[in-house]
Amino acid sequence: WQNIEEKYAVGTKHKAIVRNFTNFGVFVEIEEGVDGLIHISDLSWTKKVKHPAEFTQIGAEIDVVVLEIDKDNRRLSLGHKQLEENPWDVFETIFTVDSIHEGTITEIFDKGAVIALPYGVEGFATPRHLVKEDGTQAKVDEKLPFKVIEFNKGAKRIILSHSRIFEDEQKAADNAKKKDEARATKKAVKKVKEKLEKTTLGDITELAALKDQMEAKEEEEKNN
């Protein structure tokens, strides 16, 4: 460990052997006496790994990159996903809010469901957003269209909704209907106004004629 910074400098890539698992990561050995830990969050950019056993196995070889050196405790902090570029930079341009993508429900629990999306990324939907147009709840292994309602690159989180697709369609249809109704009402009001104006004008003409008749009659009586 005397010249560890030279041999295993931060940013250098190495091969390691998986020696042990914990709930929070993978212990590996780069060489005899040089151990390191890959935190569970540093295994994959896209997969939400719950336990390292889902990702690798004891005795397997794994590529690592040195993230930090802890000389006092003789341990290296290692990463695996850092060997690849962060795909979330690309996902940010694909899974934009309101965009619709086909997804498969891989897991359902009390708080919602995990949805497998294209490009190996996962999204999440709460139970309210898993209701289908016929009122039934979506089930595991169902393939459905999902609308992105939230994208958080920092937290690597995509929140989805299936229900929002037909809810928004219904809303758009309702708005169009309201607009049509408003247009029809406006038209009807205009017609009534025009009718009233014509009637009023007609009445005035009639009254004027009547007045003229009366005045002529009065004049005639005077002359007689």
C-alpha positions as CSV (number, residue, x, y, z in Angstrom):
1,W,0.0,0.0,0.0
2,Q,3.1,2.3,0.1
3,N,2.9,3.2,-3.6
4,I,-0.9,2.5,-4.0
5,E,-1.6,5.9,-5.5
6,E,0.9,5.2,-8.3
7,K,-0.2,1.6,-9.0
8,Y,-4.0,2.1,-8.6
9,A,-4.4,5.8,-9.3
10,V,-8.0,7.3,-9.3
11,G,-9.4,6.8,-12.8
12,T,-7.3,3.7,-13.7
13,K,-9.0,0.6,-14.9
14,H,-8.3,-2.9,-13.6
15,K,-9.7,-6.5,-13.5
16,A,-10.8,-7.8,-10.1
17,I,-12.2,-11.1,-8.7
18,V,-15.5,-11.0,-6.7
19,R,-14.8,-12.2,-3.2
20,N,-18.0,-11.4,-1.2
21,F,-21.4,-9.7,-1.2
22,T,-23.2,-7.4,1.2
23,N,-26.5,-5.7,0.8
24,F,-24.8,-2.5,-0.1
25,G,-22.1,-3.7,-2.5
26,V,-19.5,-6.2,-3.8
27,F,-16.1,-6.8,-2.2
28,V,-13.4,-7.6,-4.8
29,E,-9.7,-8.4,-4.8
30,I,-7.5,-6.7,-7.4
31,E,-4.4,-8.5,-6.2
32,E,-3.4,-10.2,-3.0
33,G,-3.8,-7.8,-0.2
34,V,-5.5,-5.1,-2.3
35,D,-9.2,-5.2,-1.8
36,G,-11.9,-2.8,-3.0
37,L,-15.6,-2.2,-2.7
38,I,-18.0,-1.6,-5.5
39,H,-21.1,0.1,-4.1
40,I,-24.4,-1.3,-5.3
41,S,-25.3,2.0,-6.9
42,D,-22.0,1.9,-9.0
43,L,-22.8,-1.4,-10.6
44,S,-25.2,-0.3,-13.3
45,W,-26.4,3.0,-14.8
46,T,-29.8,1.6,-15.8
47,K,-30.6,-1.5,-13.6
48,K,-31.9,-1.0,-10.1
49,V,-29.8,-3.7,-8.4
50,K,-31.4,-4.8,-5.1
51,H,-28.7,-7.3,-4.3
52,P,-25.3,-7.8,-5.9
53,A,-26.1,-11.5,-6.6
54,E,-28.5,-10.2,-9.3
55,F,-25.6,-8.7,-11.1
56,T,-22.6,-10.9,-10.6
57,Q,-21.4,-14.0,-8.7
58,I,-18.6,-15.0,-6.2
59,G,-15.4,-15.9,-8.0
60,A,-16.4,-14.0,-11.2
61,E,-14.1,-11.6,-12.9
62,I,-15.3,-8.0,-13.1
63,D,-13.9,-4.8,-14.7
64,V,-13.5,-1.9,-12.3
65,V,-12.3,1.7,-12.2
66,V,-10.7,3.3,-9.1
67,L,-12.9,6.0,-7.7
68,E,-11.2,6.7,-4.4
69,I,-8.3,5.5,-2.3
70,D,-8.7,5.0,1.5
71,K,-5.0,4.4,2.5
72,D,-5.7,4.3,6.2
73,N,-8.3,1.5,6.0
74,R,-6.5,-0.1,3.1
75,R,-9.5,-0.1,0.8
76,L,-10.2,1.1,-2.7
77,S,-13.6,2.6,-3.6
78,L,-14.4,1.1,-7.1
79,G,-16.9,1.5,-9.8
80,H,-18.1,-0.7,-12.6
81,K,-20.7,1.4,-14.4
82,Q,-18.2,4.3,-14.8
83,L,-16.4,2.2,-17.4
84,E,-19.2,3.2,-19.8
85,E,-20.6,6.7,-20.6
86,N,-23.6,7.8,-18.6
87,P,-26.6,6.7,-20.9
88,W,-28.9,9.1,-18.9
89,D,-27.5,11.9,-21.0
90,V,-29.0,10.2,-24.0
91,F,-32.2,9.1,-22.1
92,E,-32.9,12.7,-21.3
93,T,-33.4,13.4,-25.0
94,I,-35.6,10.3,-25.5
95,F,-37.8,10.1,-22.4
96,T,-39.0,13.7,-22.4
97,V,-42.1,14.6,-20.4
98,D,-45.3,13.8,-22.3
99,S,-43.5,11.4,-24.7
100,I,-45.2,8.0,-25.0
101,H,-43.2,4.7,-25.0
102,E,-44.2,1.0,-24.9
103,G,-43.3,-0.7,-21.7
104,T,-43.7,-4.1,-20.0
105,I,-44.7,-4.4,-16.3
106,T,-42.0,-6.6,-14.7
107,E,-43.0,-6.2,-11.1
108,I,-45.9,-5.0,-9.0
109,F,-45.9,-4.1,-5.3
110,D,-48.0,-2.0,-2.9
111,K,-46.6,1.4,-4.0
112,G,-46.7,0.7,-7.7
113,A,-45.0,-1.1,-10.5
114,V,-41.6,-1.4,-12.3
115,I,-41.8,-1.0,-16.0
116,A,-39.2,-2.2,-18.5
117,L,-38.7,0.4,-21.2
118,P,-36.6,0.4,-24.4
119,Y,-32.8,0.7,-24.1
120,G,-32.7,-1.4,-20.9
121,V,-34.0,1.4,-18.7
122,E,-36.7,1.0,-16.0
123,G,-39.5,3.3,-15.1
124,F,-42.0,3.5,-12.2
125,A,-45.8,3.9,-12.1
126,T,-48.0,4.3,-9.0
127,P,-51.2,2.2,-8.8
128,R,-53.4,5.2,-9.8
129,H,-51.5,5.3,-13.1
130,L,-51.9,1.6,-13.8
131,V,-55.6,1.8,-14.3
132,K,-56.7,0.9,-17.8
133,E,-59.4,2.5,-19.9
134,D,-61.9,-0.2,-19.0
135,G,-61.3,0.4,-15.3
136,T,-59.2,-2.7,-14.6
137,Q,-55.7,-2.7,-13.1
138,A,-52.7,-3.6,-15.3
139,K,-50.9,-6.8,-14.5
140,V,-47.4,-8.2,-14.5
141,D,-46.0,-9.0,-18.0
142,E,-48.6,-6.7,-19.7
143,K,-47.2,-4.6,-22.5
144,L,-48.8,-1.2,-22.6
145,P,-48.1,2.4,-23.8
146,F,-46.9,4.7,-21.0
147,K,-46.6,8.5,-20.9
148,V,-43.6,10.1,-19.2
149,I,-44.9,12.4,-16.4
150,E,-41.5,13.0,-14.7
151,F,-37.9,12.6,-15.7
152,N,-35.1,13.1,-13.2
153,K,-31.6,12.5,-14.5
154,G,-29.9,13.1,-11.1
155,A,-32.0,10.6,-9.3
156,K,-32.1,8.3,-12.4
157,R,-35.9,8.2,-12.1
158,I,-38.6,8.0,-14.8
159,I,-42.2,8.3,-13.6
160,L,-44.8,6.9,-16.0
161,S,-48.5,6.7,-16.4
162,H,-50.7,4.5,-18.6
163,S,-54.0,6.1,-17.4
164,R,-52.8,9.6,-18.3
165,I,-52.8,8.7,-22.0
166,F,-56.6,8.1,-22.3
167,E,-57.3,10.8,-19.6
168,D,-55.5,13.4,-21.7
169,E,-57.3,12.2,-24.8
170,Q,-60.6,12.5,-23.0
171,K,-59.7,15.9,-21.7
172,A,-58.8,17.0,-25.3
173,A,-62.1,15.7,-26.6
174,D,-64.0,17.4,-23.8
175,N,-62.2,20.7,-24.5
176,A,-62.9,20.4,-28.2
177,K,-66.6,19.7,-27.4
178,K,-66.7,22.7,-25.1
179,K,-65.2,24.9,-27.8
180,D,-67.7,23.6,-30.3
181,E,-70.6,24.3,-27.9
182,A,-69.2,27.8,-27.1
183,R,-69.0,28.5,-30.9
184,A,-72.6,27.2,-31.4
185,T,-73.9,29.3,-28.4
186,K,-72.1,32.4,-29.8
187,K,-73.7,31.8,-33.2
188,A,-77.2,31.4,-31.7
189,V,-76.8,34.6,-29.6
190,K,-75.7,36.5,-32.7
191,K,-78.8,35.2,-34.6
192,V,-81.1,36.2,-31.7
193,K,-79.5,39.7,-31.6
194,E,-79.9,40.1,-35.3
195,K,-83.5,39.1,-35.1
196,L,-84.1,41.5,-32.2
197,E,-82.5,44.3,-34.2
198,K,-84.6,43.6,-37.2
199,T,-87.8,43.4,-35.1
200,T,-86.9,46.7,-33.4
201,L,-86.3,48.4,-36.7
202,G,-89.5,47.0,-38.1
203,D,-91.4,48.3,-35.1
204,I,-89.9,51.8,-35.5
205,T,-90.9,51.9,-39.1
206,E,-94.4,50.8,-38.2
207,L,-94.7,53.3,-35.4
208,A,-93.4,56.1,-37.7
209,A,-96.1,55.2,-40.3
210,L,-98.8,55.1,-37.6
211,K,-97.6,58.5,-36.4
212,D,-97.7,59.9,-39.9
213,Q,-101.3,58.6,-40.4
214,M,-102.4,60.1,-37.1
215,E,-100.9,63.5,-37.9
216,A,-102.5,63.5,-41.3
217,K,-105.9,62.6,-39.7
218,E,-105.5,65.5,-37.2
219,E,-104.6,67.9,-40.0
220,E,-107.6,66.8,-42.0
221,E,-109.9,67.3,-39.0
222,K,-108.5,70.8,-38.4
223,N,-109.1,71.8,-42.0
224,N,-112.7,70.6,-41.9
